[in-house]
Amino acid sequence: MSTNKTNVPYSQREQGYREKALKMYPWVCGRCAREFSGKRLSELTVHHKDHNHDNNPEDGSNWELLCLYCHDNEHSRYTDSQYQTAPRPGADLGPKTTFKGLAGLGDLLKNGNKQD
């Protein structure tokens, strides 16, 4: 079971800020604009804009309500962007490639025309 610095279980923390967010914001997904009510309200999640689940200001400024699908998509995009910007393991090792396959092509074409 995951806990934060005050040893409050994650599920309890999540329930607390979820209840607050549902009171503060309309029950609409912030991305696809689908509306939720009744039993389907459980499909609406609280997304932390800065991806820090311990950052829960009382004014809700770090939260947005997203449906399950948009929430998964947001986290996938965030994860993908981390992989794209992170240095690849071993990228700084070994020789640097300096070969340029078409570097002398222009000269060859010029010389080829002179032989005619």
C-alpha positions in Angstrom: 0.0 0.0 0.0 1.5 3.4 -1.1 1.7 6.2 1.5 2.9 9.7 1.5 5.1 11.6 4.0 2.4 11.6 6.7 1.8 7.9 6.3 -1.7 8.3 5.0 -2.6 5.5 2.5 -2.8 6.6 -1.1 -6.4 5.4 -1.4 -7.5 7.7 1.5 -5.7 10.7 0.0 -7.2 10.0 -3.4 -10.7 9.8 -1.9 -10.2 13.1 -0.1 -9.1 15.2 -3.1 -11.6 13.4 -5.4 -14.5 14.4 -3.3 -13.2 18.0 -3.2 -12.7 18.1 -6.9 -16.2 16.7 -7.6 -17.6 19.5 -5.5 -15.5 22.2 -7.2 -15.8 21.3 -10.8 -18.7 20.3 -13.2 -18.9 16.6 -13.9 -17.5 16.9 -17.4 -14.3 15.5 -18.8 -11.8 18.4 -19.3 -10.7 16.9 -22.7 -13.5 15.2 -24.5 -16.3 17.2 -22.7 -18.4 14.1 -22.0 -20.8 14.6 -19.1 -21.0 12.1 -16.2 -23.7 11.4 -13.5 -25.1 8.5 -11.5 -23.2 5.2 -11.8 -21.0 6.6 -14.6 -19.6 9.2 -12.3 -17.0 6.6 -11.2 -15.5 6.9 -14.8 -14.5 10.5 -14.0 -11.1 10.7 -12.5 -9.0 13.5 -10.9 -5.8 14.2 -12.9 -2.9 16.1 -11.4 -1.7 18.6 -13.9 1.9 18.5 -12.7 1.7 14.7 -12.3 2.6 15.0 -8.6 -0.1 13.2 -6.6 1.2 14.8 -3.3 0.5 18.3 -4.7 -3.1 18.9 -3.6 -3.7 22.6 -3.0 -7.0 23.4 -1.4 -8.1 25.6 -4.3 -7.8 22.6 -6.7 -5.5 24.4 -9.0 -3.5 21.3 -9.7 -6.5 19.2 -10.6 -8.7 18.6 -13.6 -11.5 16.0 -14.1 -10.8 13.6 -16.9 -12.7 10.5 -18.0 -10.8 7.2 -17.7 -9.9 7.2 -21.4 -8.6 10.7 -21.6 -6.8 10.2 -18.3 -5.0 7.1 -19.6 -4.2 9.0 -22.8 -2.7 11.9 -20.9 -0.5 9.6 -18.8 0.6 7.8 -22.0 1.5 11.0 -23.7 3.4 12.1 -20.6 5.3 8.8 -20.4 6.1 9.0 -24.1 7.5 12.5 -23.8 9.8 11.4 -21.0 11.2 8.6 -23.1 11.8 11.0 -26.0 13.6 13.6 -24.0 15.6 11.2 -21.8 19.1 10.3 -23.1 19.3 6.8 -24.5 21.5 4.4 -22.5 24.9 4.1 -24.2 24.2 7.1 -26.5 27.4 8.8 -25.4 29.6 5.7 -25.8 31.5 4.6 -28.8 32.6 6.4 -32.0 30.5 9.1 -33.5 29.3 8.4 -37.0 30.8 10.9 -39.4 30.3 9.0 -42.7 28.3 10.9 -45.3 27.4 8.6 -48.1 26.6 11.3 -50.7 29.3 13.7 -49.8 31.3 13.4 -53.0 28.4 13.0 -55.4 28.4 16.5 -56.6 32.1 16.3 -57.7 31.5 12.9 -59.3 28.6 14.4 -61.3 30.6 17.4 -62.4 33.6 15.2 -63.5 31.2 12.8 -65.2 29.8 15.6 -67.4 33.3 16.8 -68.4 34.2 13.4 -69.9 31.5 13.7 -72.5 
